[in-house]
Amino acid sequence: MSYKLLTVSGNPKVMKGDKVSKYLTAIMHLSPINTKICPYQDIAGCKEACLNTAGRGGIIKKGETTNVIQEARKRKTNLYLEDRSSFMTYLITDIMKFVRYCEKKDKLPCIRLNGTSDIQWETIKIDGKHIFDIFPDVQFYDYTKIPTRKVSDIKNYHLTWSYSEANMKYANWFDKIAYNIAVVFNGDMPIHFKGREVVNGDETDLRFLDKGNVIVGLKAKGKAKKDTSGFVIQTA
């Protein structure tokens, strides 16, 4: 069985940025089935409201419990969990193909490895190198719920921390986070949140282009619209 791990132009928000910038984005979507894929999914209360159910990934026919998108994500996830070496080989191959594709399109490649996961890629080594070392000319970026990740020394990897009030111990990390913070709002987007300026994160997904020390405001989507755990901040 062959695996295509990266998706290009398969996300409406990503496509917005691709149209108005010099970048072309590829995203990898896995299935957030457990804490090996998303370590803070229970602590941050984002499990039920996960974007895994947004867009086409959440369209399931009446009488069915899954769709082809979810099944593809499960297959990729199982490969990651059961055969890490093969998974990383496929990933490297996919990135190489994407870089060549961007060259033909006269675009700069950027990649979001955690489309629906929260894997600490900086800890996974191939012959002593992580994926960012292997592709130093590719811009990588992600959202993360893990407040303790240390990636400031990785120049081509940008993180945005994802806020939640589902657990106040987790929420208290707010003032300790050195990078930008994403907040999901259900209702009107505020101008400021907890003393920081709010920028509209739905206009583009290119988070590495955001100015520093801001809140990246995101509108609740999919099941997140009905979330009451504290992961989604209610402003309506």
Secondary structure, 3 states (H helix, E strand, C coil): CCCCCEEECCCHHHHHHHHHCCEEEEEECCCCCCCCCCCCCCCCCCCCCCHHHCHHHHCCCCCCCCCHHHHHHHHHHHHHHHCHHHHHHHHHHHHHHHHHHHHHHCCEEEEECCCCCCCCHHHCCECCECHHHHCCCCEEEEEECCCCCCCCCCCCEEEEEECCCCCHHHHHHHHHCCCCEEEEEECCCCCEECCEEEEECCCCCCHHHCCCCCEEEEECCHHHHHCCCCCEEECC
